């Protein structure tokens, strides 16, 4: 199931909750990067990062990503297929 992106401002999370991407392989299993997960202070930073590195992630076996704010799933999984 794919969750549609929420509009900005539709949810107020606890202050300081990091934004991060859950990385998934083609079978839907979580991929844990060797250097740990990347965390971002804002949604825009997280989305910019995945926009910059999606091809590299795909080369490393990541098939899809899901965006989280803290423990809350915001949207995804989103395919990284070109």
Secondary structure as UniProt FT lines:
FT   TURN            8..9
FT   TURN            15..16
FT   STRAND          19..24
FT   TURN            26..27
FT   STRAND          30..31
FT   TURN            34..35
FT   STRAND          39..40
FT   HELIX           43..59
FT   TURN            60..61
FT   STRAND          64..69
FT   TURN            70..71
FT   STRAND          72..79
//
